[in-house]
């Protein structure tokens, strides 16, 4: 007589926040546990001898290992665009723990080339207070926007041949809470600082990767412009600390990129005059005069002669 091992299902509800959670279920076959949840590791089924149970184990393992982006976040159309997207788009919120929580909005454009190998790029616009949809709409997003005609009608969207999604999986994130579509029911959270923003964005990344585990092996980069000259390195520091402390999941962090980045007022302010000279916007004579009287201190001038020469620079109109 053939012997069948006893099979039973066990489930547990794990709360993810005050209003949501996930139901984890698994099979217990004899003394072996076969995972049915994407959050539980799949066993090798060492005690299974029945062909039906072996087949079931293989099937469940395939389902778990291929658990990927949430289908409910998939975007298949946008107003003003006719046609099929060249790659998958996802959008939604990731909730950062708090009382009440913060809800950070993202828009993911999957790479058109090789999503499983191409880098993941987190894009942050600056401000502070600018939505990263600035980058999506005006800079390197998947579409070019043609102004609506007649005035007041929806703009038409055309595919952008220079989109960064040609070679990368790019996340456009509205950060911190209160910017763009990101929000919290406690608006006092909108008064924040750079270190808190970095911490929140790092927590966003950890939770985002749990929703999109298929990208964990891809190289990860942080990129941004303007005030992201502050956002990017502070976030990079948080990510590195998380890797060193073995915060899960481990992010495959490779580097960061900053364009026209803010550093601090003195450094940036004192760079304006040499920049104007280097770009040929002011004459050699004006530059020599302002350099001699200000001695490199252009941001907080300390003498009347320096201020007078800076006024000559300010009169230049591009």
C-alpha positions, 0 to 999 in steps of 0.5 A: 500500500502506498503511503501518503504524507499528511498535507495541511495548509497554515496561514497567518495575517501579518499587518503591514500598516494600520489599514493593510497587511498580507496573508501568508500561507504555506503547505506543511507536508509531513515535517516539510514546509513548502512555501506558498508566499513570496516572502517565505523561502522555498524549501527543497522538499526533502521528505516528498516521495509522492509524485503528485506532491513533488510536482506540486512543490515544483509548481509552488517554487516556480510561482514564488521565485517568479513573484514580481511587480504588483499587477495592480500598479501596472499602467497601460495607458495615459491621456494624450498617448495613442499606442502601446508603451515600449516597456512596462510602466508602474505607479503607486505609493509606498507607505513609510511607517509613522503615526500617521504614515507618510505615503511616497508616490513613485512612477517606474519606467522599465527599461526598453532594452534589458530590464533584468540586467540594466541598472535601476536609477532613482531620479530626484528633482530638487527645489527643495519641493519640486516634483520628480515629474519635472524630470519625467515631463521636461527632461528624460522621461519616456514622452515628449509633450506637445502643447494641447490645441486648442488651449485648455485641451490635453497635451499630446504625448509622443515617444522620446527617443532620448529617454533614459528608459532606453537603457535603464529602469528609472524610478521617478520619486516625489520626495519628501512627503508633501511634494507632488503626489506624496502626502501624509494626513499629518501635514506637520511632516511637511516641515522636514530636513535633509537627514529625515528626507534621506532616512524616509527615502531609504525606507522607501527603497527597502519597501519598494524592492520588496514589491519589485524583487526582480530588480534586486540584482540590478546595479542601483544608482541615485541621480538628481539635479539642483537641490538633489546635490544635497538629496543624493549624497545624503541618501547615498550615505543612508544606503551605504549605512544600510548595506553595512548594517545588513538591512534587508533587502540588500541594495546593489548600490553602485554610485550616484550622479548629480547635475548642476547640484546645490552644495551650500550657499557660500560655495555656490554663491562664490562660484557664480562670478568665475562661472560667468567669466569662464562662459564668456558672459563678462569681459576680462576687465570686469572679471579682473576688477571684481576679483581684485576688490572681492578677493574671491568673496562674491557671496558676502561682499565686505567692501564698497568697491567689491559691491560696486564691481559686483553690480557691474556683473549683475548688469549683464543680461543673457 
